[in-house]
Amino acid sequence: MAGGAAATLAVVTDPPPVDDAVGRPPVIDVLVADDDPLVRFGLRMMLGGVADLRVVAEAGDGAEALRLAERHRPDVVLMDIRMPGTDGLAATATLRGRSSAPQVIVLTTFDTDAHVLRALRAGAAGFLLKDTPPEELVTAVRHVARGRPVLSPEVTRRLIARVAESDQEQDTARDAARRRLAALADRERTVAAELGAGRTNAEIAARHHLALTTVKTHVSAILSKLDLNNRVQVALLVQEAGLIPPE
């Protein structure tokens, strides 16, 4: 993978989970959205040889991706950013606003912080370059299908620092973020702050002497109360509010 995006992948090449009831991995349905037929063909061929992945539809633009996602109900959408009409970021935001929304991995030929940040704000669970090696792409699809963003804590910290360009914008964003976080209970705000520092559930549990299941419950409540899709968006909000806890 080119450039700094290599760090964004959770690149553990773990095997697919096994469905004990049938003795084989559950199949992950994937929709591919890209305006380049050759890219779509390559992704279909790349994923088609993996037992637990199935490409259920292909779209040439964002509007078609929205229609096909409604029809086929994929688990994961591979979404190009630059497409005619409805672009990938707008389509991602619309998809993530639906009930039973699929997870979205945004695909691009650019790995700038601005593109990654816009994708995360739209609700994407991952961000990949189109020249990502096949094994890493497969791993990424499996990760997001399980609700695990494909961004490392280091990349998350680097991205969420880019919240505004002027002091006035920073003040406005901070105040708005703090008003949203005020809806959380005290313990939920503590857990949210730890998410802002890029800590895992296990790390949060250890730091605050909580059961892991309790932390997971708090995270679910935070996402529900703030109307957010994933923990990376919580981290962005916490960073905007300036509420990162000490090491």
TAUR-V350167 format. One line per field, one symbol per residue. ss: DSSP state (a for helix, b for strand, c for the rest). phi: phi as a letter, one per 40 degrees, with the letter a starting at -180 (. if undefined). A space follows every 10 residues. Layout:
BEGIN
ss: ???
phi: ???
END
This chain:
BEGIN
ss: ccaaaaaacc ccccccccbc cccbcccbbb bbbcccaaaa aaaaaaaacc ccbbbbbbbc caaaaaaaaa aacccbbbbb cccccccaaa aaaaaacccc ccbbbbbbcc ccaaaaaaaa accccbbbbc cccaaaaaaa aaaaaccccc ccaaaaaaaa ccccccaaaa aaaaaaaaaa accccaaaaa aaaaaacccc aaaaaaaacc caaaaaaaaa aaaaaacccc aaaaaaaaaa acccccc
phi: .cgccdcccc cccccccbcc cbgacccbcb bbbaccdccc cccccccccb ccbaccabbc accccccccc ccfccbbcbc ccbcgccccc ccccdccccf cccbbcbacb bcdccccccc cchccaabcc cdddcccccc ccccccgbdb bcdccdcccc ccbabbcccc cccccccccc cccccdcccc cdcccccgcc dcccdccbfb cdcccccccc ccdcccfbca cccccccccc cgbcccc
END
